[in-house]
Amino acid sequence: MASTREGWRRARLETLLDLSLALAGPRREAEVVEELVQRAVGLLDARAGIAISLLRHLEPVVVVGVGWPADGGNAAWLAAAPRLAPARAGGVVRIAGTDLNLPFAEVLFAPCVWREELMGLVAVADKETRAGRAPFDEEDVTFLRSLALLAAPAIASCRALEEEQRQRLVLEEENRVLRAGASEESGLIGQSLAMRQLLELTRRVAPLDVTVLLRGESGTGKERVARLLHSLSPRQRGPFVPLNCAAVPETLLEAELFGIERGVATGVEARIGKFELANGGTLFLDEVGDLTAPLQAKLLRVVQEREVERVGGRQRVRVDARLVTATNRDLEAMMAVGTFRDDLYYRLRVVELVLPPLRDRREDIPLLARHFVRLHARRLGRGDLALSRAALELLLQHDFPGNVRELENVLEAAVALTSGSRIEVDDIRLATGVRQTVRPTSEDTLDDAVRSHVLAVLERCRGNRAFAARSLGIDRSTLYRMLVRWNATSDAQRNTTQERRYSGARNGRGAS
């Protein structure tokens, strides 16, 4: 009997050593909690066990049970049970299962404490021996306490490492935005009634922690409005994390949004998603209308429960991010045909802000044009460039189907290409990328130049609209609208010409 007992002690000491070595390397919190409960149940010959990692307010993070009944009370209730107050204070608690409505005769609870902070609880129930059930002795109590104390710093290290990774990714995201020259004010310039109303609504909604849906055509400045919402909100010190849902392949989008666990596929490393990156800040999802039905369902669950589950993971992670979404699609029409969920639509559209297209606020074009000329002249080291009146008049004639983004791109190119101290009409024409063999006449418009350029790109892409839109820096719907408008104009001109010919021929017959 003595030799058997010495064997148990030796096995337990080896387990403690193995566990300390295993937890010394980088581990996920879920792995630490699972290792803890498996070792406790196996070395204490317990019938069942459970381990719970906790946040400061006794909010469960990871829960792993072995033989624990599914109806044995949820983890949050169990962690906060009054009978377990001594365990939460740092001691081991021995309690009858009936006191917690559990189907066990005896349960041991031990706290995972690190630097006077409760990181979690571990419990084992009903010790089983060859002779039948036996009570847990003092060596069992000491061993369980030792396991819990070993796991506590490992849990703390996991959280510190994850927070460090999150901060690194947030900084990388912010650096990317800064390198791109993003500005909260760029593109939000204007004195038109439509813009004044939009900015007023934005300022009123920003302090409220509600979900906002931004509607408008491509290039109207939806991301810049989202940044303004963030900068004027109580979350302004938190991260602003943008994600274009249409720019990420469907197979990767779920991992981008919710994160992914290590080992889901060969060579895949663990990575946290955009929702976790945006904790304490704002998550901006652009082109939300492009989400597939399965992703719409998962997004709805996150919006409702404020929890994400990483791809390949079992752990649910609490997230606290304000959600701002944007689309240029007709979501109501999509709901009518069943391609966009009604319940998700109403969750996202708590407040709706509609951005006007540039053609509906032409009075803002001079302000925007001068702003972009100054911005890109300073960036490119071109000094104080001016915009000639003729060049401005040419800009005012154009509808700008690509909206503010198209205007900025044209002026950035004009700043780079001009050789004088002023941007002239020829610089604007040259900025569209059209190569003309003859000098354009004064009747030519910027729309003619853009049309020639777009058709040339479309021909170069052999009629593939998706490739052409990507080359032009616009989306396919914008390209489609441009082609439809131009075809309609061509048809009208052709009909007018035919009518004139018919009229002339008829008049000629009458004269004869």
C-alpha positions in Angstrom: 0.0 0.0 0.0 2.8 2.4 0.9 4.6 1.7 -2.4 1.4 2.3 -4.3 0.9 5.6 -2.5 4.5 6.6 -3.3 3.8 5.8 -6.9 0.8 8.1 -6.9 2.9 10.9 -5.4 5.7 10.4 -7.9 3.1 10.4 -10.8 1.6 13.6 -9.4 4.9 15.4 -9.1 5.8 14.4 -12.6 2.5 15.7 -13.8 3.2 19.1 -12.1 6.6 19.2 -13.8 5.2 18.2 -17.2 2.4 20.8 -16.9 4.8 23.6 -15.9 7.0 22.7 -18.9 4.0 22.5 -21.2 2.6 25.8 -20.1 6.0 27.6 -20.4 5.6 28.1 -24.1 3.1 30.2 -26.0 -0.4 28.6 -25.7 -3.9 29.6 -26.4 -6.1 30.2 -23.4 -8.5 27.4 -24.5 -5.6 25.0 -24.6 -4.4 25.9 -21.1 -7.9 25.4 -19.6 -8.4 22.1 -21.4 -5.0 20.8 -20.2 -5.8 21.9 -16.7 -9.1 20.0 -16.4 -7.8 16.9 -18.2 -4.8 16.6 -15.8 -7.0 17.2 -12.8 -9.6 14.6 -13.7 -7.0 12.0 -14.7 -4.6 12.3 -11.8 -7.3 12.6 -9.1 -9.3 9.7 -10.5 -12.4 11.9 -10.6 -15.7 11.0 -12.2 -16.0 14.5 -13.8 -14.4 17.9 -13.8 -14.7 21.4 -15.1 -12.4 24.4 -15.6 -13.5 27.9 -16.2 -11.3 30.9 -17.0 -12.8 34.2 -15.8 -12.5 37.9 -16.4 -12.5 40.5 -13.6 -16.3 40.5 -13.2 -16.6 36.7 -13.1 -17.5 36.7 -16.8 -16.5 33.2 -18.2 -14.1 33.2 -21.1 -13.3 29.5 -21.7 -15.3 26.6 -20.2 -14.1 23.0 -20.6 -15.9 20.1 -19.0 -15.0 16.4 -18.7 -18.1 14.3 -17.9 -19.7 17.4 -16.5 -23.5 17.4 -17.0 -24.8 19.8 -19.6 -27.7 20.7 -17.3 -25.3 21.4 -14.4 -25.9 25.1 -14.4 -24.2 27.5 -16.8 -20.6 28.6 -16.1 -21.5 32.2 -15.2 -24.0 31.0 -12.5 -21.6 28.5 -11.2 -18.7 30.9 -11.0 -20.8 33.4 -9.0 -22.5 30.9 -6.7 -22.6 32.2 -3.1 -21.3 28.8 -1.8 -18.1 29.3 -3.8 -17.2 32.6 -2.2 -14.3 31.1 -0.3 -12.9 29.6 -3.5 -13.1 33.0 -5.2 -11.2 34.4 -2.2 -8.3 32.0 -2.7 -9.1 28.8 -0.8 -10.0 25.3 -1.9 -13.7 24.5 -1.3 -15.1 21.0 -0.6 -18.8 20.9 -1.1 -21.7 18.5 -1.6 -22.9 18.4 -5.2 -26.5 18.8 -4.0 -25.7 22.2 -2.7 -25.1 23.3 -6.3 -27.9 21.1 -7.8 -25.2 18.9 -9.3 -25.5 15.0 -9.4 -22.3 14.4 -7.4 -21.7 13.4 -3.8 -18.6 15.6 -3.4 -17.0 18.4 -5.4 -13.6 20.1 -4.9 -13.2 23.7 -6.2 -9.8 25.4 -6.5 -9.1 28.9 -7.6 -6.5 29.9 -10.3 -5.0 33.0 -8.7 -2.2 35.1 -10.2 -1.0 38.3 -8.4 -4.1 38.4 -6.3 -6.4 38.3 -9.3 -8.8 35.4 -9.9 -8.1 34.0 -13.4 -10.5 31.0 -13.1 -11.8 28.0 -11.2 -11.1 24.3 -11.6 -13.3 21.5 -10.0 -13.3 17.7 -9.8 -16.2 15.6 -8.6 -16.5 12.1 -7.0 -13.2 10.3 -6.6 -13.4 6.8 -7.9 -11.2 3.9 -6.8 -11.1 0.2 -7.4 -12.9 -0.3 -4.1 -15.6 2.2 -5.1 -16.1 5.9 -4.4 -13.8 7.5 -1.8 -13.6 11.0 -0.4 -10.9 13.4 -1.6 -8.0 13.5 1.0 -5.7 16.4 1.8 -3.1 15.3 -0.7 -5.8 15.6 -3.4 -6.6 19.1 -2.2 -3.0 20.1 -2.3 -2.5 18.6 -5.8 -5.6 20.4 -7.2 -4.5 23.7 -5.6 -1.0 23.2 -7.2 -2.5 22.5 -10.7 -4.7 25.6 -10.4 -1.8 27.8 -9.3 0.3 26.6 -12.2 -2.4 27.3 -14.7 -3.1 30.9 -13.4 0.1 32.6 -14.7 -0.3 30.7 -18.0 -3.8 32.1 -18.5 -2.5 35.6 -17.7 0.4 35.1 -20.2 -2.0 34.0 -22.9 -4.1 37.1 -22.4 -1.1 39.4 -22.4 0.3 37.8 -25.5 -3.0 38.1 -27.3 -3.5 41.7 -26.3 0.0 42.4 -27.5 -0.8 40.8 -30.9 -4.0 42.8 -31.1 -2.2 46.0 -30.4 0.4 45.2 -33.0 -2.3 44.5 -35.6 -4.1 47.7 -34.7 -0.9 49.7 -35.1 -0.3 48.1 -38.4 -3.8 49.0 -39.5 -3.4 52.6 -38.4 0.0 52.8 -40.1 -1.6 51.5 -43.3 -4.2 54.2 -43.2 -1.6 56.9 -42.5 0.6 55.7 -45.3 -2.5 55.9 -47.6 -2.8 59.6 -46.7 -6.3 59.0 -45.2 -7.9 62.1 -43.7 -11.1 62.4 -41.8 -11.9 65.6 -43.6 -10.9 64.8 -47.1 -13.9 64.5 -49.4 -16.3 65.8 -46.7 -15.9 69.4 -48.0 -18.9 71.2 -49.3 -21.4 74.0 -48.7 -24.3 72.5 -50.6 -27.5 71.9 -48.7 -27.2 68.1 -49.1 -23.7 68.1 -47.6 -24.6 70.4 -44.7 -27.6 68.2 -43.8 -25.3 65.0 -44.0 -22.6 66.5 -41.8 -25.2 67.8 -39.3 -26.8 64.3 -39.0 -23.3 62.7 -38.7 -22.5 65.0 -35.8 -25.8 64.2 -34.0 -25.4 60.4 -34.5 -21.7 60.1 -33.7 -21.9 60.3 -29.8 -24.6 57.7 -29.8 -23.4 54.1 -29.6 -25.8 52.8 -32.3 -25.2 50.9 -35.5 -25.1 53.1 -38.6 -25.8 52.1 -42.2 -24.2 54.4 -44.9 -25.9 54.4 -48.3 -24.5 56.0 -51.5 -22.9 55.4 -54.8 -19.3 54.2 -55.1 -16.8 57.1 -54.5 -19.1 59.4 -52.5 -17.0 59.1 -49.3 -18.7 56.5 -47.2 -15.5 55.4 -45.4 -14.6 59.1 -44.6 -18.1 59.6 -43.0 -17.4 56.4 -41.0 -14.1 57.9 -39.8 -15.8 61.1 -38.9 -18.4 59.1 -36.9 -15.6 57.4 -35.1 -13.6 60.6 -34.4 -16.6 62.4 -32.9 -17.7 59.4 -30.7 -16.6 58.4 -27.2 -14.7 55.6 -28.8 -12.3 58.0 -30.6 -9.3 56.8 -28.6 -10.0 53.2 -29.7 -9.1 51.7 -33.1 -10.9 52.4 -36.3 -10.8 49.1 -38.3 -12.1 49.2 -41.9 -12.8 46.1 -44.1 -14.0 46.0 -47.6 -16.1 42.9 -47.8 -16.0 42.9 -51.6 -12.2 43.0 -51.8 -11.7 39.8 -49.8 -12.3 36.3 -51.4 -15.3 34.6 -49.9 -13.2 31.7 -48.6 -11.0 34.1 -46.5 -13.7 36.6 -45.5 -14.9 34.6 -42.5 -11.4 34.4 -41.0 -10.8 38.1 -41.7 -14.0 39.0 -39.8 -14.0 36.5 -36.9 -10.4 35.2 -36.7 -9.0 31.7 -37.2 -7.4 29.1 -34.9 -4.0 27.5 -35.5 -4.0 24.2 -37.4 -7.4 24.7 -39.1 -5.5 23.9 -42.3 -1.9 23.1 -43.1 0.4 26.0 -42.3 -2.4 28.2 -40.8 -1.4 30.2 -37.8 -3.8 31.6 -35.2 -5.0 35.1 -36.1 -7.6 37.4 -34.5 -10.3 38.9 -36.7 -11.4 42.4 -37.4 -14.1 42.3 -34.7 -11.6 41.6 -32.0 -9.2 44.2 -33.5 -11.9 46.8 -33.2 -12.5 46.2 -29.5 -13.2 49.5 -27.8 -13.4 51.2 -31.2 -15.3 51.1 -34.5 -15.5 48.4 -37.1 -16.4 49.7 -40.6 -17.7 47.0 -43.0 -17.8 48.4 -46.6 -19.8 46.7 -49.3 -21.8 44.7 -46.7 -24.4 44.0 -49.5 -21.8 41.6 -51.0 -21.9 39.2 -48.1 -23.0 35.6 -48.8 -26.0 34.1 -47.0 -23.9 32.0 -44.6 -21.8 35.1 -43.6 -24.9 37.2 -43.2 -26.2 34.7 -40.7 -22.9 34.7 -38.8 -22.7 38.5 -38.8 -26.3 38.6 -37.4 -25.3 36.4 -34.6 -22.3 38.5 -33.7 -24.4 41.7 -33.8 -27.0 40.2 -31.6 -24.8 38.4 -29.0 -21.7 40.6 -29.2 -19.6 37.4 -29.3 -17.4 35.9 -32.0 -16.2 32.3 -32.5 -13.1 32.0 -34.5 -12.9 29.6 -37.5 -12.0 26.2 -36.1 -12.4 27.3 -32.5 -14.7 26.4 -29.7 -14.2 29.5 -27.6 -16.6 32.4 -27.8 -14.9 35.8 -27.4 -16.8 38.8 -26.2 -16.4 41.9 -28.5 -17.2 45.5 -27.8 -17.1 47.4 -31.1 -19.4 49.9 -32.7 -20.5 48.7 -36.1 -20.8 51.0 -39.1 -21.6 49.4 -42.4 -21.9 50.8 -46.0 -23.2 49.7 -49.3 -24.1 51.0 -52.8 -26.5 48.2 -53.4 -30.3 48.3 -53.2 -30.8 46.2 -50.1 -34.6 46.5 -50.2 -34.6 44.9 -53.6 -32.2 42.2 -52.4 -34.5 41.5 -49.5 -37.5 41.2 -51.9 -35.7 38.4 -53.9 -34.3 36.8 -50.8 -30.6 37.6 -51.3 -30.3 39.8 -48.1 -31.7 38.9 -44.7 -34.5 41.0 -43.4 -33.4 40.6 -39.8 -29.8 41.6 -40.5 -31.0 44.6 -42.5 -33.0 46.0 -39.6 -30.1 45.3 -37.2 -27.7 47.2 -39.4 -30.1 50.0 -40.3 -30.7 51.5 -36.8 -29.6 54.9 -38.3 -29.3 55.4 -42.0 -27.2 58.2 -43.6 -27.4 58.7 -47.3 -24.5 60.3 -49.2 -25.5 62.4 -52.2 -23.7 61.8 -55.5 -21.4 64.5 -56.8 -23.7 65.3 -59.8 -26.4 66.4 -57.3 -24.1 68.9 -55.5 -22.2 70.5 -58.4 -21.8 73.6 -56.3 -19.3 71.7 -54.2 -17.0 70.8 -57.2 -15.0 74.1 -57.0 -14.3 73.6 -53.3 -13.4 70.0 -53.7 -11.2 70.7 -56.8 -9.2 73.4 -55.1 -8.8 71.2 -52.0 -7.5 68.2 -54.0 -5.1 70.4 -56.0 -3.6 71.8 -52.8 -3.5 68.4 -51.2 -1.7 66.6 -54.0 0.5 69.6 -55.0 1.8 69.6 -51.4 2.3 65.9 -51.4 4.1 65.8 -54.7 6.2 68.9 -54.0 4.6 71.0 -56.8 4.4 74.2 -54.8 1.3 76.4 -55.0 -0.6 75.2 -58.1 -3.8 77.0 -59.2 -6.7 75.7 -61.2 -7.6 77.8 -64.3 -11.2 78.9 -64.8 -11.4 77.0 -68.1 -10.3 73.8 -66.4 -12.8 74.3 -63.6 -15.6 74.9 -66.1 -14.6 71.7 -67.9 -14.9 69.8 -64.5 -18.3 71.4 -63.9 -19.6 70.0 -67.2 -18.9 66.4 -66.2 -21.3 64.1 -64.3 -18.5 62.2 -62.4 -20.1 58.7 -62.2 -17.1 57.8 -59.9 -18.1 60.7 -57.7 -15.6 62.4 -55.4 -13.1 59.6 -55.8 -13.1 60.1 -59.6 -12.6 63.9 -59.2 -9.7 63.4 -56.8 -8.0 60.8 -59.2 -8.4 63.2 -62.2 -6.9 66.1 -60.2 -4.1 64.0 -58.7 -3.1 63.0 -62.2 -3.4 66.6 -63.5 -1.1 67.9 -60.7 1.5 65.3 -61.6 1.3 65.9 -65.3 1.1 69.7 -65.5 4.3 71.6 -66.4 3.2 75.1 -65.5 2.0 76.9 -62.4 -1.6 76.4 -63.3 -3.7 73.4 -64.3 -5.2 74.0 -67.7 -7.8 72.3 -69.8 -5.2 70.3 -71.6 -3.9 69.0 -68.3 -7.3 67.8 -67.3 -7.7 66.1 -70.7 -4.3 64.5 -70.4 -5.1 63.3 -66.8 -7.9 61.1 -68.2 -5.3 59.0 -70.0 -6.7 59.5 -73.5 -4.2 59.6 -76.3 -5.6 61.9 -79.1 -4.0 62.2 -82.5 -5.7 65.5 -83.1 -6.2 68.4 -80.8 -9.6 68.4 -79.3 -12.0 71.1 -80.3 -13.5 73.5 -77.9 -16.9 71.6 -78.1 -15.3 68.5 -76.6 -16.2 67.8 -73.0 -14.5 65.9 -70.2 -17.3 63.3 -70.6 -16.2 62.7 -74.2 -12.6 62.2 -73.0 -13.7 59.8 -70.2 -15.9 57.9 -72.6 -13.0 57.4 -75.1 -10.7 56.3 -72.3 -13.2 53.8 -70.8 -14.0 52.3 -74.2 -10.3 52.0 -74.9 -9.7 50.2 -71.6 -12.7 47.9 -72.2 -11.4 47.0 -75.7 -8.0 46.3 -74.2 -9.6 44.0 -71.7 -11.4 42.2 -74.6 -14.9 43.3 -73.3 -14.4 41.8 -69.8 -16.2 44.4 -67.7 -14.9 43.1 -64.4 -11.2 43.5 -65.5 -12.0 46.8 -67.1 -13.7 48.2 -63.9 -10.7 47.0 -61.8 -8.3 48.8 -64.2 -10.3 52.0 -64.1 -10.6 51.9 -60.3 -14.4 51.8 -60.2 -16.9 49.0 -59.5 -18.7 47.0 -62.1 -22.1 48.7 -61.3 -20.6 52.1 -62.0 -19.1 50.9 -65.3 -22.4 49.4 -66.3 -24.3 52.6 -65.6 -21.8 54.5 -67.7 -22.2 52.1 -70.7 -26.0 52.2 -70.4 -26.0 56.0 -70.4 -23.6 56.3 -73.3 -25.6 53.7 -75.4 -28.8 55.6 -74.7 -27.1 58.8 -75.8 -25.8 57.1 -79.0 -29.3 55.7 -79.8 -30.8 59.1 -79.3 -28.2 60.7 -81.6 -28.7 58.0 -84.2 -32.5 58.4 -84.2 -32.1 62.2 -84.6 -29.8 61.7 -87.5 -32.2 59.3 -89.2 -35.1 61.6 -88.7 -33.1 64.4 -90.3 -32.2 62.2 -93.3 -35.8 61.1 -93.6 -37.0 64.7 -93.4 -34.5 65.8 -96.0 -35.4 63.0 -98.3 -39.1 63.7 -97.9 -38.6 67.4 -98.6 -36.5 66.6 -101.6 -39.3 64.4 -103.1 -41.8 67.1 -102.5 -39.6 69.6 -104.3 -39.4 67.4 -107.3 
